[in-house]
Amino acid sequence: MENDERRISWLSLFIKIVIAFAFILIIVWLVSKLINRNKLSDTFKNNINNMETVAVKYFKDIDLPTKQGESIKITLDEMIEKELIVSAQTSEGEKCNTKTSYSKITRKKDNYEVETRLECGKEENTITRKFSIKDCRNCTTDTKNNNTKNNSTKDNNTNNNSANSTNNTNDNNSTNTTGVTYYEYVKEWTTYTKWMKGNKTGDNIENKYEYYGTAEKTYYSLGVINKKDIKNNTIEYRLKLNDVPNTKYYFTTIKESSYYNDEKEFTTDKSISVVRDSNLTIDNIEEYSLKENNFTYKLTPYYYKGTFYINVKVNIKSLEGIKTTKDKYLIPIKITVKFNSGDIVTTKPEGSYDTITYYRYIQKNRDVIWSADNYVEGYTKTGNTKVQ
């Protein structure tokens, strides 16, 4: 009895452990799903970072608001129009929303803040970064020290004469103090979208090519159909290609086909034959052949166990006036088959070949900063300087 209770206790504990483990796995799976759902693509990250970099350079070259809380904005559409950015696209080539995507700079107490927002299809994000007041080209010494002066005035309301004296002294010191030398640094880099299949060219587009071998051969097929096998004006038969230009090129397509009535070609071509057909001795092919206006057809080439075939599906329009030989009709079709290699290579093969063209977009990026340091990691000093 005691042994049974112990078995039940161990079994109960094992079941609880299994349930707890399964619960943990489900929680981990759900969390990973949520994380991946919100994960931004590398192309999107590159685009928004590039947009921010371009915006920062743009804001360095224009007059900025000097009052705290004021801001100015440039949209992605305006960036493209000013040729600051060529374009912004997703990895699938879909264009981003140029109206609602923007960069905005706002005057804060001691510096500026740049806010950049990008919306591309289902992906969207907003990033911010600080913008040094030293990089404001229209900010004077008084503007940069504006908040400090205001605070000083508030703290010394009880002694206006003393405060004014202090401010005047500071202004005189600012005038007489030698400015700080800043050095211009530049960083340039290139970003790419993923490769896409298609033939597009342009200044911001890069192409690459792949190749595969091809061969062609024309066959003069003489289909033989039994009158009794025609059902609902439809019948199918199969052609076997006895001679092919390259047995390794087993991807086949029909390049072109047409009705043909040259008896010499059809009687002498041994490179193609009708599968499972009894031999017929026919003196006059044209007499027993369906004419071009009697039928339509569909050709489906395929490769099976080392042999090349073409399935022929015939839709009969009319058999009026067509003679039979042993209750059989003839269907003469001239067929040009294209044979394609399954090996895709990056160098042009010998003989005939087809080309697969790919393209991707190239984005040239350039960032310029000013710094009092003699070295900035990742940047190159241009030699230009300014004193502030």
Secondary structure, DSSP 8 states (H G I E B T S, - for coil): -HHHHHHHHHHHHHHHHHHHHHHHHHHHHHHHHHHHHT---HHHHHHHHHHHHHHHHHHHTS----STT-EEEEEHHHHHHTTS-S--B-TTS-B--TTT-EEEEEE-SSSEEEEEEEEETTEEEEEEEEE-GGG-TT--HHHHTHHHHHHHHHHTGGGHHHHHHHHHHHHHHHHHS---EEEEEEEEEEEE---EES----TTEEEEEEEEEEEEEEEEEEEEEEGGG-BTTEEEEEEEES--S-TT--EEEEEEEEE---HHHHHH--SEEETT------S-HHHHB--GGGEEEEEEEEEETTEEEEEEEEEES--TT---SSSEEEEEEEEEEEEE-S--BSS--SSSEEEEEEEEEEEEEEEEEEESSS--TT-EEEEEEEE-
